[in-house]
Amino acid sequence: MRQLGHAFLVYPGATHTRFEHALGTYHLAGRVTQDRDVRLAALLHDIGHYPFSHALEEAGLPRHEILAAKHLRTGPLAAVLDGLGVSVERLLQLIQGSSPSPFAGIVAGSLDVDKLDYLSRDATMCGVPYGVIDVDRLLTSLTLTPHGVALHAKGLAALESLLFAKYQMYRNVYWHHAVRSATAMFKRLVRHAIATGLLSADEIAIATDDGLSHELQTHDDTGLARALRERRLAKRGLDIPATELPAETADWPSRDPDLLERVETRLARELGLGAGQLFLDFPAKPEMLDVTVPVVGRSGSAAEHLGLPRVATELHRAAQRLRVFVLEPADIPARAVVELITWPREEVEARLREDQTLLRVGA
Protein backbone atom coordinates (compact mmCIF):
# COMPACT_ATOMS: atom_id res chain seq x y z
CA MET A 1 0.00 0.00 0.00
CA ARG A 2 1.63 3.21 -1.18
CA GLN A 3 1.88 6.02 1.33
CA LEU A 4 0.81 8.71 -1.14
CA GLY A 5 -1.83 7.04 -3.28
CA HIS A 6 -1.78 8.34 -6.85
CA ALA A 7 1.06 10.81 -6.26
CA PHE A 8 3.39 8.42 -8.10
CA LEU A 9 1.66 9.51 -11.31
CA VAL A 10 3.29 12.91 -10.80
CA TYR A 11 6.32 12.06 -8.67
CA PRO A 12 7.68 8.69 -9.91
CA GLY A 13 9.64 8.14 -6.69
CA ALA A 14 6.51 8.32 -4.52
CA THR A 15 6.15 4.54 -4.31
CA HIS A 16 7.12 4.21 -0.64
CA THR A 17 4.68 2.19 1.43
CA ARG A 18 2.74 2.30 4.67
CA PHE A 19 5.07 -0.42 5.96
CA GLU A 20 8.13 1.80 5.66
CA HIS A 21 6.28 4.66 7.31
CA ALA A 22 5.12 2.41 10.15
CA LEU A 23 8.69 1.33 10.84
CA GLY A 24 9.85 4.93 10.79
CA THR A 25 7.13 6.03 13.18
CA TYR A 26 7.94 3.14 15.50
CA HIS A 27 11.62 4.12 15.47
CA LEU A 28 10.89 7.76 16.31
CA ALA A 29 8.52 6.76 19.12
CA GLY A 30 11.32 4.65 20.57
CA ARG A 31 13.57 7.70 20.61
CA VAL A 32 11.02 9.55 22.72
CA THR A 33 10.02 6.80 25.18
CA GLN A 34 10.59 3.13 25.94
CA ASP A 35 6.93 2.65 26.88
CA ARG A 36 5.98 -0.54 25.00
CA ASP A 37 2.36 0.36 24.36
CA VAL A 38 3.29 3.74 22.94
CA ARG A 39 5.84 2.17 20.60
CA LEU A 40 3.37 -0.51 19.50
CA ALA A 41 0.67 2.09 18.91
CA ALA A 42 3.12 4.05 16.74
CA LEU A 43 3.95 0.88 14.79
CA LEU A 44 0.27 0.01 14.30
CA HIS A 45 -1.22 3.50 13.93
CA ASP A 46 -2.06 2.94 10.23
CA ILE A 47 -3.12 -0.72 10.54
CA GLY A 48 -6.64 0.12 9.40
CA HIS A 49 -5.61 2.20 6.40
CA TYR A 50 -7.28 1.84 3.02
CA PRO A 51 -5.48 1.42 -0.30
CA PHE A 52 -4.47 4.65 -2.04
CA SER A 53 -3.92 6.92 0.95
CA HIS A 54 -6.86 9.02 2.24
CA ALA A 55 -8.90 9.04 -0.98
CA LEU A 56 -11.47 6.53 0.24
CA GLU A 57 -12.06 8.41 3.47
CA GLU A 58 -12.85 11.41 1.27
CA ALA A 59 -15.20 9.11 -0.65
CA GLY A 60 -17.24 8.51 2.50
CA LEU A 61 -15.78 5.31 3.98
CA PRO A 62 -15.07 5.24 7.75
CA ARG A 63 -11.79 6.73 8.95
CA HIS A 64 -8.87 4.33 9.14
CA GLU A 65 -8.46 4.91 12.89
CA ILE A 66 -11.91 3.37 13.34
CA LEU A 67 -11.06 0.35 11.19
CA ALA A 68 -7.96 -0.25 13.30
CA ALA A 69 -10.25 -1.62 16.03
CA LYS A 70 -11.27 -4.60 13.89
CA HIS A 71 -7.68 -5.62 13.21
CA LEU A 72 -6.59 -5.19 16.81
CA ARG A 73 -9.56 -6.95 18.41
CA THR A 74 -9.89 -9.98 16.11
CA GLY A 75 -7.69 -12.18 13.98
CA PRO A 76 -4.00 -13.15 14.05
CA LEU A 77 -2.76 -9.75 15.15
CA ALA A 78 -5.14 -9.71 18.11
CA ALA A 79 -3.88 -13.15 19.14
CA VAL A 80 -0.25 -12.00 19.08
CA LEU A 81 -1.03 -8.89 21.13
CA ASP A 82 -2.96 -10.99 23.64
CA GLY A 83 0.00 -13.36 23.94
CA LEU A 84 2.23 -10.39 24.74
CA GLY A 85 -0.15 -9.21 27.42
CA VAL A 86 -0.82 -5.95 25.56
CA SER A 87 -4.00 -4.01 26.24
CA VAL A 88 -5.69 -3.63 22.86
CA GLU A 89 -8.01 -0.99 24.24
CA ARG A 90 -5.06 1.13 25.39
CA LEU A 91 -3.49 0.83 21.94
CA LEU A 92 -6.75 1.89 20.31
CA GLN A 93 -7.07 4.91 22.57
CA LEU A 94 -3.54 5.96 21.69
CA ILE A 95 -4.15 5.45 17.95
CA GLN A 96 -7.54 7.18 17.95
CA GLY A 97 -6.36 10.14 20.03
CA SER A 98 -8.68 9.46 22.97
CA SER A 99 -6.13 8.21 25.49
CA PRO A 100 -5.89 9.93 28.89
CA SER A 101 -2.20 8.98 29.01
CA PRO A 102 0.37 11.81 29.07
CA PHE A 103 2.03 9.84 26.23
CA ALA A 104 -1.01 10.29 23.97
CA GLY A 105 0.39 13.21 22.01
CA ILE A 106 3.36 11.17 20.87
CA VAL A 107 1.14 8.92 18.72
CA ALA A 108 -1.82 11.14 17.84
CA GLY A 109 -1.29 14.80 18.54
CA SER A 110 -0.48 18.08 16.87
CA LEU A 111 3.24 17.25 17.10
CA ASP A 112 3.38 13.46 16.85
CA VAL A 113 5.92 11.01 15.45
CA ASP A 114 3.55 10.24 12.57
CA LYS A 115 3.99 13.77 11.17
CA LEU A 116 7.72 13.80 11.88
CA ASP A 117 8.15 10.68 9.78
CA TYR A 118 5.77 11.19 6.89
CA LEU A 119 6.71 14.79 6.09
CA SER A 120 10.40 13.97 5.82
CA ARG A 121 9.81 10.64 4.06
CA ASP A 122 7.28 12.00 1.56
CA ALA A 123 9.51 14.93 0.58
CA THR A 124 12.55 12.69 0.16
CA MET A 125 10.74 10.13 -1.97
CA CYS A 126 9.04 12.78 -4.11
CA GLY A 127 12.38 14.51 -4.62
CA VAL A 128 11.11 17.91 -3.49
CA PRO A 129 12.79 20.32 -1.03
CA TYR A 130 9.64 21.27 0.85
CA GLY A 131 9.67 18.73 3.70
CA VAL A 132 13.09 19.51 5.15
CA ILE A 133 12.66 19.60 8.93
CA ASP A 134 15.03 19.18 11.86
CA VAL A 135 13.64 15.97 13.33
CA ASP A 136 16.51 15.57 15.78
CA ARG A 137 15.99 19.07 17.17
CA LEU A 138 12.30 18.48 17.64
CA LEU A 139 12.80 15.12 19.34
CA THR A 140 15.34 16.53 21.79
CA SER A 141 13.00 19.46 22.47
CA LEU A 142 10.05 17.27 23.43
CA THR A 143 9.40 16.51 27.07
CA LEU A 144 6.70 14.65 28.94
CA THR A 145 4.77 16.35 31.72
CA PRO A 146 1.91 15.01 33.86
CA HIS A 147 -0.41 16.84 31.46
CA GLY A 148 1.10 15.44 28.27
CA VAL A 149 3.71 16.28 25.66
CA ALA A 150 5.33 19.72 25.86
CA LEU A 151 8.02 21.51 23.86
CA HIS A 152 11.06 23.36 25.13
CA ALA A 153 11.44 26.85 23.68
CA LYS A 154 14.61 25.77 21.86
CA GLY A 155 12.41 23.69 19.54
CA LEU A 156 10.14 26.53 18.38
CA ALA A 157 12.18 27.32 15.28
CA ALA A 158 12.24 23.65 14.25
CA LEU A 159 8.49 23.43 14.82
CA GLU A 160 7.95 26.50 12.66
CA SER A 161 9.92 24.79 9.89
CA LEU A 162 7.81 21.65 10.25
CA LEU A 163 4.56 23.58 9.93
CA PHE A 164 5.79 25.49 6.89
CA ALA A 165 6.96 22.20 5.35
CA LYS A 166 3.49 20.78 5.91
CA TYR A 167 1.91 23.78 4.19
CA GLN A 168 4.33 23.45 1.26
CA MET A 169 3.71 19.72 0.90
CA TYR A 170 -0.05 20.22 0.74
CA ARG A 171 0.28 23.04 -1.73
CA ASN A 172 2.81 21.38 -4.03
CA VAL A 173 2.45 17.61 -3.58
CA TYR A 174 -0.66 16.37 -1.79
CA TRP A 175 -2.94 18.85 -3.58
CA HIS A 176 -1.06 18.93 -6.90
CA HIS A 177 -3.62 19.23 -9.70
CA ALA A 178 -2.79 15.88 -11.34
CA VAL A 179 -2.83 14.08 -7.99
CA ARG A 180 -6.23 15.58 -7.20
CA SER A 181 -7.55 14.69 -10.66
CA ALA A 182 -6.54 11.05 -10.23
CA THR A 183 -7.97 11.05 -6.70
CA ALA A 184 -11.31 12.42 -7.89
CA MET A 185 -11.54 9.79 -10.62
CA PHE A 186 -10.59 7.02 -8.22
CA LYS A 187 -13.17 8.11 -5.64
CA ARG A 188 -15.93 8.05 -8.25
CA LEU A 189 -14.77 4.65 -9.51
CA VAL A 190 -14.82 3.07 -6.05
CA ARG A 191 -18.14 4.65 -5.09
CA HIS A 192 -19.62 3.22 -8.29
CA ALA A 193 -18.20 -0.22 -7.50
CA ILE A 194 -19.80 -0.14 -4.05
CA ALA A 195 -23.13 1.23 -5.33
CA THR A 196 -23.40 -1.51 -7.98
CA GLY A 197 -22.42 -4.30 -5.60
CA LEU A 198 -19.13 -5.11 -7.32
CA LEU A 199 -17.24 -4.57 -4.07
CA SER A 200 -18.18 -4.04 -0.45
CA ALA A 201 -16.64 -1.53 1.92
CA ASP A 202 -15.36 -4.45 4.03
CA GLU A 203 -13.58 -5.99 1.03
CA ILE A 204 -12.01 -2.68 0.12
CA ALA A 205 -10.83 -2.15 3.70
CA ILE A 206 -8.51 -5.17 3.54
CA ALA A 207 -7.37 -4.80 -0.07
CA THR A 208 -3.96 -3.73 -1.30
CA ASP A 209 -3.37 -1.07 -3.94
CA ASP A 210 -2.69 -3.64 -6.65
CA GLY A 211 -5.45 -5.99 -5.53
CA LEU A 212 -8.09 -3.27 -5.57
CA SER A 213 -6.84 -1.93 -8.92
CA HIS A 214 -7.11 -5.41 -10.42
CA GLU A 215 -10.69 -5.87 -9.23
CA LEU A 216 -11.72 -2.46 -10.50
CA GLN A 217 -10.12 -2.99 -13.90
CA THR A 218 -11.64 -6.45 -14.30
CA HIS A 219 -15.19 -5.18 -13.94
CA ASP A 220 -14.94 -1.58 -15.14
CA ASP A 221 -17.98 -0.25 -16.96
CA THR A 222 -17.07 3.41 -16.38
CA GLY A 223 -13.74 3.50 -18.22
CA LEU A 224 -12.18 5.25 -15.23
CA ALA A 225 -10.03 2.28 -14.14
CA ARG A 226 -8.44 1.98 -17.56
CA ALA A 227 -7.97 5.74 -17.80
CA LEU A 228 -6.14 5.77 -14.47
CA ARG A 229 -3.97 2.83 -15.48
CA GLU A 230 -3.00 4.62 -18.70
CA ARG A 231 -2.65 7.99 -16.95
CA ARG A 232 -5.35 9.63 -19.04
CA LEU A 233 -6.43 12.00 -16.31
CA ALA A 234 -9.29 14.46 -16.34
CA LYS A 235 -8.07 17.92 -17.31
CA ARG A 236 -8.61 21.19 -15.48
CA GLY A 237 -11.62 23.03 -16.86
CA LEU A 238 -11.40 25.47 -13.96
CA ASP A 239 -8.61 26.19 -11.48
CA ILE A 240 -8.95 29.09 -9.03
CA PRO A 241 -6.79 29.71 -5.94
CA ALA A 242 -8.84 29.99 -2.76
CA THR A 243 -7.30 33.40 -2.11
CA GLU A 244 -9.40 34.69 -5.02
CA LEU A 245 -12.62 33.17 -3.68
CA PRO A 246 -15.10 34.76 -1.25
CA ALA A 247 -13.96 34.52 2.36
CA GLU A 248 -16.97 32.39 3.25
CA THR A 249 -17.24 29.14 1.31
CA ALA A 250 -19.30 26.06 2.15
CA ASP A 251 -17.77 22.88 3.58
CA TRP A 252 -19.96 20.37 1.72
CA PRO A 253 -17.54 19.92 -1.24
CA SER A 254 -14.97 18.36 1.10
CA ARG A 255 -17.21 16.85 3.77
CA ASP A 256 -20.30 15.46 2.01
CA PRO A 257 -19.26 13.01 -0.74
CA ASP A 258 -22.85 11.95 -1.46
CA LEU A 259 -23.97 15.51 -2.12
CA LEU A 260 -20.78 16.22 -4.05
CA GLU A 261 -21.43 13.37 -6.46
CA ARG A 262 -25.00 14.51 -7.04
CA VAL A 263 -23.73 18.02 -7.75
CA GLU A 264 -21.09 16.69 -10.16
CA THR A 265 -23.73 14.66 -12.03
CA ARG A 266 -26.00 17.71 -12.33
CA LEU A 267 -23.18 20.00 -13.44
CA ALA A 268 -22.14 17.49 -16.09
CA ARG A 269 -25.69 17.40 -17.41
CA GLU A 270 -26.01 21.20 -17.45
CA LEU A 271 -22.72 21.49 -19.36
CA GLY A 272 -23.61 18.81 -21.91
CA LEU A 273 -21.22 16.20 -20.53
CA GLY A 274 -21.94 12.58 -19.76
CA ALA A 275 -22.42 11.24 -16.25
CA GLY A 276 -19.05 10.62 -14.63
CA GLN A 277 -17.19 13.06 -16.88
CA LEU A 278 -16.93 15.98 -14.43
CA PHE A 279 -15.36 16.22 -10.98
CA LEU A 280 -15.60 19.16 -8.59
CA ASP A 281 -12.61 19.34 -6.24
CA PHE A 282 -12.17 21.72 -3.32
CA PRO A 283 -10.12 19.88 -0.66
CA ALA A 284 -9.93 21.37 2.80
CA LYS A 285 -7.86 20.76 5.90
CA PRO A 286 -8.50 23.76 8.15
CA GLU A 287 -6.60 22.11 11.01
CA MET A 288 -3.48 21.87 8.83
CA LEU A 289 -1.45 24.19 11.05
CA ASP A 290 -3.07 23.45 14.40
CA VAL A 291 -0.47 22.87 17.09
CA THR A 292 -1.69 22.92 20.67
CA VAL A 293 1.45 21.65 22.37
CA PRO A 294 2.43 23.84 25.37
CA VAL A 295 5.85 25.45 25.72
CA VAL A 296 7.85 24.62 28.84
CA GLY A 297 8.13 27.56 31.22
CA ARG A 298 5.91 29.84 29.15
CA SER A 299 2.23 30.62 29.08
CA GLY A 300 0.27 29.84 25.97
CA SER A 301 0.74 27.21 23.28
CA ALA A 302 3.47 26.90 20.68
CA ALA A 303 0.99 28.15 18.10
CA GLU A 304 0.59 31.41 19.97
CA HIS A 305 4.36 31.88 20.32
CA LEU A 306 4.73 31.37 16.56
CA GLY A 307 1.89 33.79 15.75
CA LEU A 308 -0.11 31.07 13.99
CA PRO A 309 -3.59 32.27 15.00
CA ARG A 310 -2.99 35.34 12.81
CA VAL A 311 -1.76 33.52 9.71
CA ALA A 312 -3.04 29.91 9.79
CA THR A 313 -6.30 30.65 7.98
CA GLU A 314 -4.57 32.57 5.20
CA LEU A 315 -1.90 29.89 4.73
CA HIS A 316 -4.64 27.27 4.44
CA ARG A 317 -6.37 29.38 1.81
CA ALA A 318 -3.08 29.84 -0.03
CA ALA A 319 -2.73 26.05 -0.29
CA GLN A 320 -6.33 25.46 -1.41
CA ARG A 321 -7.59 25.58 -4.98
CA LEU A 322 -11.07 25.19 -6.43
CA ARG A 323 -10.90 22.95 -9.48
CA VAL A 324 -13.30 21.39 -11.93
CA PHE A 325 -11.84 18.44 -13.83
CA VAL A 326 -13.41 17.20 -17.04
CA LEU A 327 -12.81 14.16 -19.27
CA GLU A 328 -14.13 16.01 -22.33
CA PRO A 329 -13.62 19.70 -23.24
CA ALA A 330 -16.24 21.98 -21.70
CA ASP A 331 -16.70 25.69 -21.12
CA ILE A 332 -16.91 26.03 -17.33
CA PRO A 333 -18.59 29.25 -16.13
CA ALA A 334 -16.21 30.32 -13.37
CA ARG A 335 -18.47 32.84 -11.63
CA ALA A 336 -21.34 30.35 -11.45
CA VAL A 337 -19.16 27.63 -9.92
CA VAL A 338 -17.72 30.07 -7.40
CA GLU A 339 -21.24 31.12 -6.43
CA LEU A 340 -22.23 27.46 -6.10
CA ILE A 341 -19.58 26.68 -3.49
CA THR A 342 -20.76 29.59 -1.34
CA TRP A 343 -24.25 28.13 -1.02
CA PRO A 344 -25.03 26.24 2.18
CA ARG A 345 -25.75 22.52 1.94
CA GLU A 346 -29.48 23.10 2.40
CA GLU A 347 -29.75 25.40 -0.62
CA VAL A 348 -27.82 23.01 -2.85
CA GLU A 349 -29.97 20.07 -1.76
CA ALA A 350 -33.14 22.07 -2.36
CA ARG A 351 -32.07 23.00 -5.89
CA LEU A 352 -31.23 19.40 -6.68
CA ARG A 353 -34.51 18.18 -5.24
CA GLU A 354 -36.54 20.74 -7.17
CA ASP A 355 -34.50 20.17 -10.36
CA GLN A 356 -33.36 23.80 -10.49
CA THR A 357 -30.20 24.81 -12.29
CA LEU A 358 -26.97 24.98 -10.31
CA LEU A 359 -25.28 27.25 -12.84
CA ARG A 360 -27.29 30.44 -12.71
CA VAL A 361 -27.71 32.22 -16.02
CA GLY A 362 -25.40 35.24 -16.24
CA ALA A 363 -23.25 34.11 -13.34
C-alpha positions in Angstrom: 0.0 0.0 0.0 1.6 3.2 -1.2 1.9 6.0 1.3 0.8 8.7 -1.1 -1.8 7.0 -3.3 -1.8 8.3 -6.8 1.1 10.8 -6.3 3.4 8.4 -8.1 1.7 9.5 -11.3 3.3 12.9 -10.8 6.3 12.1 -8.7 7.7 8.7 -9.9 9.6 8.1 -6.7 6.5 8.3 -4.5 6.2 4.5 -4.3 7.1 4.2 -0.6 4.7 2.2 1.4 2.7 2.3 4.7 5.1 -0.4 6.0 8.1 1.8 5.7 6.3 4.7 7.3 5.1 2.4 10.1 8.7 1.3 10.8 9.9 4.9 10.8 7.1 6.0 13.2 7.9 3.1 15.5 11.6 4.1 15.5 10.9 7.8 16.3 8.5 6.8 19.1 11.3 4.7 20.6 13.6 7.7 20.6 11.0 9.5 22.7 10.0 6.8 25.2 10.6 3.1 25.9 6.9 2.6 26.9 6.0 -0.5 25.0 2.4 0.4 24.4 3.3 3.7 22.9 5.8 2.2 20.6 3.4 -0.5 19.5 0.7 2.1 18.9 3.1 4.0 16.7 3.9 0.9 14.8 0.3 0.0 14.3 -1.2 3.5 13.9 -2.1 2.9 10.2 -3.1 -0.7 10.5 -6.6 0.1 9.4 -5.6 2.2 6.4 -7.3 1.8 3.0 -5.5 1.4 -0.3 -4.5 4.6 -2.0 -3.9 6.9 0.9 -6.9 9.0 2.2 -8.9 9.0 -1.0 -11.5 6.5 0.2 -12.1 8.4 3.5 -12.9 11.4 1.3 -15.2 9.1 -0.6 -17.2 8.5 2.5 -15.8 5.3 4.0 -15.1 5.2 7.8 -11.8 6.7 9.0 -8.9 4.3 9.1 -8.5 4.9 12.9 -11.9 3.4 13.3 -11.1 0.4 11.2 -8.0 -0.3 13.3 -10.3 -1.6 16.0 -11.3 -4.6 13.9 -7.7 -5.6 13.2 -6.6 -5.2 16.8 -9.6 -7.0 18.4 -9.9 -10.0 16.1 -7.7 -12.2 14.0 -4.0 -13.1 14.0 -2.8 -9.8 15.2 -5.1 -9.7 18.1 -3.9 -13.2 19.1 -0.3 -12.0 19.1 -1.0 -8.9 21.1 -3.0 -11.0 23.6 0.0 -13.4 23.9 2.2 -10.4 24.7 -0.2 -9.2 27.4 -0.8 -6.0 25.6 -4.0 -4.0 26.2 -5.7 -3.6 22.9 -8.0 -1.0 24.2 -5.1 1.1 25.4 -3.5 0.8 21.9 -6.7 1.9 20.3 -7.1 4.9 22.6 -3.5 6.0 21.7 -4.2 5.4 18.0 -7.5 7.2 18.0 -6.4 10.1 20.0 -8.7 9.5 23.0 -6.1 8.2 25.5 -5.9 9.9 28.9 -2.2 9.0 29.0 0.4 11.8 29.1 2.0 9.8 26.2 -1.0 10.3 24.0 0.4 13.2 22.0 3.4 11.2 20.9 1.1 8.9 18.7 -1.8 11.1 17.8 -1.3 14.8 18.5 -0.5 18.1 16.9 3.2 17.2 17.1 3.4 13.5 16.9 5.9 11.0 15.4 3.5 10.2 12.6 4.0 13.8 11.2 7.7 13.8 11.9 8.2 10.7 9.8 5.8 11.2 6.9 6.7 14.8 6.1 10.4 14.0 5.8 9.8 10.6 4.1 7.3 12.0 1.6 9.5 14.9 0.6 12.6 12.7 0.2 10.7 10.1 -2.0 9.0 12.8 -4.1 12.4 14.5 -4.6 11.1 17.9 -3.5 12.8 20.3 -1.0 9.6 21.3 0.8 9.7 18.7 3.7 13.1 19.5 5.2 12.7 19.6 8.9 15.0 19.2 11.9 13.6 16.0 13.3 16.5 15.6 15.8 16.0 19.1 17.2 12.3 18.5 17.6 12.8 15.1 19.3 15.3 16.5 21.8 13.0 19.5 22.5 10.0 17.3 23.4 9.4 16.5 27.1 6.7 14.6 28.9 4.8 16.3 31.7 1.9 15.0 33.9 -0.4 16.8 31.5 1.1 15.4 28.3 3.7 16.3 25.7 5.3 19.7 25.9 8.0 21.5 23.9 11.1 23.4 25.1 11.4 26.9 23.7 14.6 25.8 21.9 12.4 23.7 19.5 10.1 26.5 18.4 12.2 27.3 15.3 12.2 23.7 14.3 8.5 23.4 14.8 7.9 26.5 12.7 9.9 24.8 9.9 7.8 21.6 10.2 4.6 23.6 9.9 5.8 25.5 6.9 7.0 22.2 5.4 3.5 20.8 5.9 1.9 23.8 4.2 4.3 23.5 1.3 3.7 19.7 0.9 0.0 20.2 0.7 0.3 23.0 -1.7 2.8 21.4 -4.0 2.4 17.6 -3.6 -0.7 16.4 -1.8 -2.9 18.9 -3.6 -1.1 18.9 -6.9 -3.6 19.2 -9.7 -2.8 15.9 -11.3 -2.8 14.1 -8.0 -6.2 15.6 -7.2 -7.5 14.7 -10.7 -6.5 11.0 -10.2 -8.0 11.1 -6.7 -11.3 12.4 -7.9 -11.5 9.8 -10.6 -10.6 7.0 -8.2 -13.2 8.1 -5.6 -15.9 8.0 -8.3 -14.8 4.7 -9.5 -14.8 3.1 -6.0 -18.1 4.7 -5.1 -19.6 3.2 -8.3 -18.2 -0.2 -7.5 -19.8 -0.1 -4.1 -23.1 1.2 -5.3 -23.4 -1.5 -8.0 -22.4 -4.3 -5.6 -19.1 -5.1 -7.3 -17.2 -4.6 -4.1 -18.2 -4.0 -0.5 -16.6 -1.5 1.9 -15.4 -4.5 4.0 -13.6 -6.0 1.0 -12.0 -2.7 0.1 -10.8 -2.2 3.7 -8.5 -5.2 3.5 -7.4 -4.8 -0.1 -4.0 -3.7 -1.3 -3.4 -1.1 -3.9 -2.7 -3.6 -6.7 -5.5 -6.0 -5.5 -8.1 -3.3 -5.6 -6.8 -1.9 -8.9 -7.1 -5.4 -10.4 -10.7 -5.9 -9.2 -11.7 -2.5 -10.5 -10.1 -3.0 -13.9 -11.6 -6.4 -14.3 -15.2 -5.2 -13.9 -14.9 -1.6 -15.1 -18.0 -0.2 -17.0 -17.1 3.4 -16.4 -13.7 3.5 -18.2 -12.2 5.3 -15.2 -10.0 2.3 -14.1 -8.4 2.0 -17.6 -8.0 5.7 -17.8 -6.1 5.8 -14.5 -4.0 2.8 -15.5 -3.0 4.6 -18.7 -2.6 8.0 -17.0 -5.4 9.6 -19.0 -6.4 12.0 -16.3 -9.3 14.5 -16.3 -8.1 17.9 -17.3 -8.6 21.2 -15.5 -11.6 23.0 -16.9 -11.4 25.5 -14.0 -8.6 26.2 -11.5 -8.9 29.1 -9.0 -6.8 29.7 -5.9 -8.8 30.0 -2.8 -7.3 33.4 -2.1 -9.4 34.7 -5.0 -12.6 33.2 -3.7 -15.1 34.8 -1.3 -14.0 34.5 2.4 -17.0 32.4 3.3 -17.2 29.1 1.3 -19.3 26.1 2.2 -17.8 22.9 3.6 -20.0 20.4 1.7 -17.5 19.9 -1.2 -15.0 18.4 1.1 -17.2 16.8 3.8 -20.3 15.5 2.0 -19.3 13.0 -0.7 -22.9 11.9 -1.5 -24.0 15.5 -2.1 -20.8 16.2 -4.1 -21.4 13.4 -6.5 -25.0 14.5 -7.0 -23.7 18.0 -7.7 -21.1 16.7 -10.2 -23.7 14.7 -12.0 -26.0 17.7 -12.3 -23.2 20.0 -13.4 -22.1 17.5 -16.1 -25.7 17.4 -17.4 -26.0 21.2 -17.5 -22.7 21.5 -19.4 -23.6 18.8 -21.9 -21.2 16.2 -20.5 -21.9 12.6 -19.8 -22.4 11.2 -16.2 -19.1 10.6 -14.6 -17.2 13.1 -16.9 -16.9 16.0 -14.4 -15.4 16.2 -11.0 -15.6 19.2 -8.6 -12.6 19.3 -6.2 -12.2 21.7 -3.3 -10.1 19.9 -0.7 -9.9 21.4 2.8 -7.9 20.8 5.9 -8.5 23.8 8.1 -6.6 22.1 11.0 -3.5 21.9 8.8 -1.4 24.2 11.0 -3.1 23.5 14.4 -0.5 22.9 17.1 -1.7 22.9 20.7 1.4 21.6 22.4 2.4 23.8 25.4 5.9 25.4 25.7 7.8 24.6 28.8 8.1 27.6 31.2 5.9 29.8 29.2 2.2 30.6 29.1 0.3 29.8 26.0 0.7 27.2 23.3 3.5 26.9 20.7 1.0 28.2 18.1 0.6 31.4 20.0 4.4 31.9 20.3 4.7 31.4 16.6 1.9 33.8 15.8 -0.1 31.1 14.0 -3.6 32.3 15.0 -3.0 35.3 12.8 -1.8 33.5 9.7 -3.0 29.9 9.8 -6.3 30.6 8.0 -4.6 32.6 5.2 -1.9 29.9 4.7 -4.6 27.3 4.4 -6.4 29.4 1.8 -3.1 29.8 0.0 -2.7 26.1 -0.3 -6.3 25.5 -1.4 -7.6 25.6 -5.0 -11.1 25.2 -6.4 -10.9 23.0 -9.5 -13.3 21.4 -11.9 -11.8 18.4 -13.8 -13.4 17.2 -17.0 -12.8 14.2 -19.3 -14.1 16.0 -22.3 -13.6 19.7 -23.2 -16.2 22.0 -21.7 -16.7 25.7 -21.1 -16.9 26.0 -17.3 -18.6 29.3 -16.1 -16.2 30.3 -13.4 -18.5 32.8 -11.6 -21.3 30.4 -11.5 -19.2 27.6 -9.9 -17.7 30.1 -7.4 -21.2 31.1 -6.4 -22.2 27.5 -6.1 -19.6 26.7 -3.5 -20.8 29.6 -1.3 -24.2 28.1 -1.0 -25.0 26.2 2.2 -25.7 22.5 1.9 -29.5 23.1 2.4 -29.7 25.4 -0.6 -27.8 23.0 -2.8 -30.0 20.1 -1.8 -33.1 22.1 -2.4 -32.1 23.0 -5.9 -31.2 19.4 -6.7 -34.5 18.2 -5.2 -36.5 20.7 -7.2 -34.5 20.2 -10.4 -33.4 23.8 -10.5 -30.2 24.8 -12.3 -27.0 25.0 -10.3 -25.3 27.3 -12.8 -27.3 30.4 -12.7 -27.7 32.2 -16.0 -25.4 35.2 -16.2 -23.2 34.1 -13.3 
